[in-house]
């Protein structure tokens, strides 16, 4: 592992390519009138997310004051999240009928009982620092911690193709499903080239009659076929957990709850930025999910394409 990979998670030779794909200009002028090279902005964002570090310590690494490191970091995160918000939520330009059918074929070829499943859906609990206000609205009773929740769909190529949130910590996964708006998007877009309905698969927490959502059979006395289907799908559904886990492994600052201070910092933007950069990392270096399904991810430039 090179120094760059251990510190900023991307190889040194890939950094200019990533900067160009993220549309970070060669010279950046922040709102505080700082003039910074674009590659330095990218390095600061990646370094800040890769491991929890004090701003003063980062300032020594980059030869700047800690306050200026914070300004640069905030600019970089806001730029990435603003420019690629549609890519994170649902990329209508890339997720065509043909691409969704390729996803369904990859899931089928992995040995699942379903032939029309193109992804796996789940929510995640993101622990945050205990706030002075709104503790009741943010407290997650299951994990007994203050938290925000996000909702995502993992594709078999290792890309988180949908990210919804943030939501209050107590919300159930089915509430995230309803409030994220993904239900309406699937009604419009989740079809194969021949008009066949495609669906996502979730855990037993999901319920309701909806053609684009499937979940385990919940009968108290399932048939042998239903039980076998539940067991087999649980083996594949775990990939969405791999996706959340990779984001927190590559960008460990996201998992350092003492830094996640709601109402003091735009922490939801940090999480969204981390997920997008994790997807970019998957495009370049792969992931456990794409190895499991043997599905090739998109090119970095194709994934981070924006209409300007």
TIGUGU-882839 format. One record per residue (C-alpha): residue in one letter; x, y, z. Coordinates in nm, 4 decimals, decimal comma. Example, Ala and Ser with C-alpha at 12.3 -4.5 7.8 and 13.67 -1.06 7.14 Angstrom:
% residues 2
> A 1,2300 -0,4500 0,7800
> S 1,3670 -0,1060 0,7140
% end
This chain:
% residues 308
> X 0,0000 0,0000 0,0000
> X 0,1420 0,3357 -0,1028
> X 0,1435 0,6419 0,1201
> X -0,1270 0,8092 -0,0891
> X -0,3591 0,5086 -0,0670
> X -0,3153 0,4844 0,3097
> X -0,3765 0,8567 0,3628
> X -0,6288 0,9645 0,0976
> X -0,7550 0,6196 -0,0191
> X -0,6732 0,6828 -0,3853
> X -0,3514 0,6149 -0,5723
> X -0,1417 0,9193 -0,6539
> X -0,1666 0,8541 -1,0278
> X -0,5482 0,8546 -1,0097
> X -0,5811 1,1851 -0,8251
> X -0,5757 1,4149 -1,1336
> X -0,8309 1,1879 -1,2994
> X -1,0556 1,2043 -0,9923
> X -1,0183 1,5833 -0,9730
> X -1,1260 1,6185 -1,3342
> X -1,4180 1,3773 -1,2903
> X -1,5386 1,5733 -0,9862
> X -1,5159 1,8984 -1,1872
> X -1,2883 2,0616 -0,9320
> X -1,1191 2,3520 -1,1153
> X -0,7416 2,3845 -1,1330
> X -0,7579 2,6916 -0,9080
> X -1,0304 2,7243 -0,6463
> X -1,1463 3,0493 -0,4897
> X -1,3434 2,9844 -0,1709
> X -1,6084 3,2076 -0,0175
> X -1,3406 3,3290 0,2243
> X -1,1276 3,4473 -0,0708
> X -0,8727 3,1712 -0,0311
> X -0,6952 3,0793 -0,3541
> X -0,6134 2,7079 -0,3465
> X -0,4963 2,4583 -0,6107
> X -0,7801 2,2225 -0,6978
> X -0,5718 1,9115 -0,6343
> X -0,5020 2,0371 -0,2816
> X -0,8756 2,0839 -0,2213
> X -0,9344 1,7224 -0,3222
> X -0,6515 1,5983 -0,1015
> X -0,7848 1,7907 0,1985
> X -1,1368 1,6503 0,1515
> X -1,0075 1,2939 0,1198
> X -0,7613 1,3308 0,4070
> X -1,0233 1,4814 0,6370
> X -1,2664 1,1963 0,5645
> X -1,0147 0,9120 0,5670
> X -0,9401 0,9272 0,9394
> X -1,0518 1,1446 1,2340
> X -0,7804 1,4058 1,2765
> X -0,7681 1,7444 1,4471
> X -0,7713 2,0435 1,2154
> X -0,4487 2,1759 1,3668
> X -0,2748 1,8464 1,2879
> X -0,4047 1,8604 0,9315
> X -0,2795 2,2173 0,9126
> X 0,0722 2,0954 0,9868
> X 0,0442 1,8353 0,7107
> X -0,0725 2,0862 0,4497
> X 0,1166 2,3913 0,5735
> X -0,1965 2,5935 0,6484
> X -0,3847 2,7141 0,9539
> X -0,6479 2,4779 1,0904
> X -0,9254 2,7300 1,0247
> X -0,8273 2,7543 0,6585
> X -0,8230 2,3755 0,6311
> X -1,1826 2,3811 0,7554
> X -1,2856 2,6434 0,4984
> X -1,1284 2,4455 0,2148
> X -1,2877 2,1232 0,3351
> X -1,6320 2,2809 0,3578
> X -1,5989 2,4217 0,0065
> X -1,4942 2,0850 -0,1360
> X -1,7756 1,8911 0,0311
> X -2,0380 2,1477 -0,0733
> X -1,9085 2,1468 -0,4315
> X -1,9208 1,7671 -0,4607
> X -2,2617 1,7253 -0,2967
> X -2,4212 2,0093 -0,4931
> X -2,2895 1,8961 -0,8293
> X -2,3647 1,5258 -0,7851
> X -2,6808 1,5256 -0,5745
> X -2,8823 1,3760 -0,8613
> X -2,6200 1,1065 -0,9155
> X -2,6490 1,0065 -0,5508
> X -3,0278 1,0131 -0,5386
> X -3,1012 0,8392 -0,8705
> X -2,9010 0,8841 -1,1893
> X -3,1740 0,8757 -1,4541
> X -2,9220 0,9235 -1,7357
> X -2,7047 0,6254 -1,6415
> X -2,9636 0,3875 -1,4942
> X -3,1349 0,3074 -1,8210
> X -3,3630 0,0110 -1,8835
> X -3,0682 -0,1789 -2,0310
> X -2,8435 -0,1130 -1,7301
> X -3,1124 -0,2220 -1,4833
> X -3,1633 -0,5391 -1,6867
> X -2,7876 -0,6057 -1,6731
> X -2,8079 -0,5713 -1,2956
> X -3,0981 -0,8176 -1,2817
> X -2,9061 -1,0632 -1,5003
> X -2,6019 -1,0386 -1,2713
> X -2,8154 -1,1065 -0,9627
> X -2,9789 -1,4023 -1,1385
> X -2,6439 -1,5443 -1,2507
> X -2,5212 -1,5338 -0,8904
> X -2,7711 -1,8099 -0,8135
> X -3,0632 -1,6200 -0,6641
> X -3,4169 -1,7608 -0,6989
> X -3,5365 -1,4365 -0,8599
> X -3,4721 -1,3290 -1,2192
> X -3,6044 -0,9697 -1,1918
> X -3,4140 -0,8361 -0,8870
> X -3,1708 -0,5564 -0,9770
> X -3,0594 -0,4358 -0,6323
> X -3,0815 -0,4603 -0,2554
> X -3,2344 -0,1972 -0,0305
> X -3,1698 -0,1166 0,3342
> X -3,1296 0,1676 0,5800
> X -2,8332 0,2423 0,8017
> X -2,8067 0,3948 1,1479
> X -2,5365 0,6612 1,1670
> X -2,4435 0,7424 1,5245
> X -2,3853 1,1091 1,5999
> X -2,2689 1,3136 1,8966
> X -2,5448 1,3655 2,1524
> X -2,6972 1,7088 2,0855
> X -2,8241 1,9503 2,3475
> X -3,1470 1,9969 2,1517
> X -3,3841 1,7565 1,9743
> X -3,2569 1,4523 2,1619
> X -3,5949 1,2802 2,1480
> X -3,6219 1,3279 1,7706
> X -3,2744 1,1829 1,7097
> X -3,2539 0,9015 1,9647
> X -3,2550 0,5519 1,8143
> X -3,4117 0,3147 2,0651
> X -3,2816 -0,0037 1,9035
> X -2,9156 0,0964 1,9242
> X -2,9648 0,3259 2,2246
> X -2,7701 0,6114 2,0633
> X -2,8502 0,9470 1,9008
> X -2,8398 0,8923 1,5278
> X -2,9389 0,9924 1,1791
> X -3,0577 0,7348 0,9279
> X -2,9963 0,7007 0,5555
> X -3,1637 0,4817 0,2962
> X -2,9794 0,3175 0,0090
> X -2,9984 0,0708 -0,2791
> X -2,6891 -0,1339 -0,3603
> X -2,6446 -0,2555 -0,7181
> X -2,4531 -0,5759 -0,8002
> X -2,1640 -0,3720 -0,9438
> X -2,0895 -0,2329 -0,5962
> X -2,2360 0,1139 -0,6605
> X -2,4849 0,2651 -0,4169
> X -2,7296 0,3784 -0,6859
> X -2,9699 0,5506 -0,4464
> X -2,9062 0,7445 -0,1265
> X -3,1910 0,9075 0,0620
> X -3,1701 1,1043 0,3827
> X -3,0953 1,2160 0,6391
> X -3,3883 1,0985 0,8511
> X -3,4502 1,1090 1,2239
> X -3,2946 0,8275 1,4237
> X -3,6167 0,6591 1,5464
> X -3,7597 0,6075 1,1962
> X -3,8187 0,2512 1,0776
> X -3,6804 0,1298 0,7444
> X -4,0267 0,1202 0,5888
> X -4,0685 0,4871 0,6869
> X -3,7412 0,5683 0,5117
> X -3,8718 0,3820 0,2077
> X -4,1868 0,5929 0,1987
> X -4,0302 0,9296 0,2773
> X -3,7220 0,8982 0,0558
> X -3,9341 0,9165 -0,2596
> X -3,7654 0,6141 -0,4145
> X -4,1023 0,4434 -0,4483
> X -4,2175 0,6977 -0,7074
> X -3,8866 0,6735 -0,8944
> X -3,9100 0,2954 -0,9202
> X -4,2636 0,3223 -1,0565
> X -4,1236 0,5391 -1,3382
> X -3,7892 0,3739 -1,4070
> X -3,7626 0,0172 -1,2675
> X -3,8401 -0,1789 -1,5820
> X -3,6517 -0,3947 -1,8274
> X -3,6244 -0,3144 -2,1998
> X -3,9299 -0,5316 -2,2679
> X -4,1417 -0,3534 -2,0064
> X -4,0918 -0,6242 -1,7446
> X -4,1192 -0,5028 -1,3842
> X -3,7887 -0,5084 -1,1943
> X -3,7660 -0,4865 -0,8165
> X -3,5312 -0,4403 -0,5230
> X -3,5026 -0,6852 -0,2350
> X -3,5077 -0,5825 0,1307
> X -3,4882 -0,7382 0,4752
> X -3,7878 -0,8563 0,6835
> X -3,8412 -0,5006 0,8094
> X -4,0073 -0,4097 0,4800
> X -4,3734 -0,4812 0,4204
> X -4,6683 -0,3874 0,2026
> X -4,7870 -0,4718 -0,1456
> X -4,5665 -0,3028 -0,4038
> X -4,4522 -0,4642 -0,7306
> X -4,1049 -0,3046 -0,7208
> X -4,0221 -0,4318 -0,3695
> X -3,9733 -0,7876 -0,2468
> X -3,8727 -0,9162 0,0953
> X -3,8489 -1,2534 0,2752
> X -4,1549 -1,4721 0,3141
> X -4,2949 -1,4023 0,6603
> X -4,5188 -1,7056 0,7098
> X -4,4962 -1,8694 1,0516
> X -4,4815 -2,2034 0,8723
> X -4,3048 -2,1417 0,5405
> X -4,2911 -2,4124 0,2800
> X -3,9512 -2,5724 0,2112
> X -3,9294 -2,3671 -0,1096
> X -4,0032 -2,0421 0,0734
> X -3,7500 -2,1219 0,3460
> X -3,4836 -2,2055 0,0876
> X -3,5579 -1,8791 -0,0951
> X -3,5245 -1,6768 0,2258
> X -3,1927 -1,8414 0,3120
> X -3,0489 -1,7940 -0,0359
> X -3,1542 -1,4296 -0,0668
> X -3,0158 -1,3414 0,2763
> X -2,6759 -1,4571 0,1504
> X -2,6920 -1,2034 -0,1326
> X -2,8801 -0,9249 0,0456
> X -2,5844 -0,8767 0,2790
> X -2,4106 -0,6854 -0,0017
> X -2,5914 -0,3661 0,0984
> X -2,4289 -0,3972 0,4411
> X -2,0943 -0,4380 0,2680
> X -2,1623 -0,1068 0,0958
> X -2,2270 0,0813 0,4190
> X -1,9277 -0,0929 0,5752
> X -1,6912 0,0007 0,2940
> X -1,7824 0,3684 0,3240
> X -1,7010 0,3671 0,6951
> X -1,3847 0,1628 0,6425
> X -1,2379 0,3784 0,3662
> X -1,3524 0,7051 0,5258
> X -1,3276 0,6261 0,8938
> X -1,4043 0,9825 1,0032
> X -1,7681 0,9068 0,9177
> X -1,7690 0,6411 1,1896
> X -1,6164 0,8695 1,4540
> X -1,9372 0,9827 1,6210
> X -1,7685 1,2470 1,8387
> X -1,7079 1,4503 1,5205
> X -2,0682 1,4316 1,3977
> X -2,2207 1,7365 1,5671
> X -2,5637 1,8080 1,4278
> X -2,6671 2,1771 1,4160
> X -2,2988 2,2762 1,4371
> X -2,1693 2,1228 1,1133
> X -2,3371 2,0045 0,7895
> X -2,2726 1,6434 0,8847
> X -2,5289 1,4994 0,6415
> X -2,3249 1,6488 0,3566
> X -2,0152 1,4760 0,4932
> X -2,1939 1,1403 0,4827
> X -2,3258 1,1970 0,1310
> X -1,9816 1,3046 0,0131
> X -1,8324 0,9918 0,1696
> X -2,0804 0,7670 -0,0124
> X -2,0118 0,9354 -0,3467
> X -1,6357 0,9037 -0,3000
> X -1,6832 0,5399 -0,1981
> X -1,8664 0,4806 -0,5248
> X -1,5801 0,6510 -0,7096
> X -1,3364 0,4259 -0,5227
> X -1,5368 0,1224 -0,6371
> X -1,5232 0,2404 -0,9983
> X -1,1430 0,2457 -0,9811
> X -1,0529 -0,0391 -0,7463
> X -1,3572 -0,2638 -0,7126
> X -1,5369 -0,3908 -0,4034
> X -1,6541 -0,7063 -0,2314
> X -1,9995 -0,6713 -0,3849
> X -1,8873 -0,6666 -0,7467
> X -1,6569 -0,9628 -0,6761
> X -1,9551 -1,1513 -0,5376
> X -2,1807 -1,0822 -0,8359
> X -1,9042 -1,0573 -1,1006
> X -2,0569 -0,7372 -1,2351
> X -1,8281 -0,4698 -1,3765
> X -1,8721 -0,1160 -1,2360
> X -1,8991 0,1879 -1,4657
> X -1,5989 0,3920 -1,5645
> X -1,5257 0,6736 -1,3216
> X -1,5978 0,9381 -1,5845
> X -1,9228 0,7675 -1,6794
> X -2,0426 0,7461 -1,3203
> X -1,9519 1,1079 -1,2389
> X -2,0931 1,2494 -1,5585
> X -2,3039 1,5618 -1,5126
> X -2,5089 1,7657 -1,7548
> X -2,3600 2,1124 -1,7565
% end
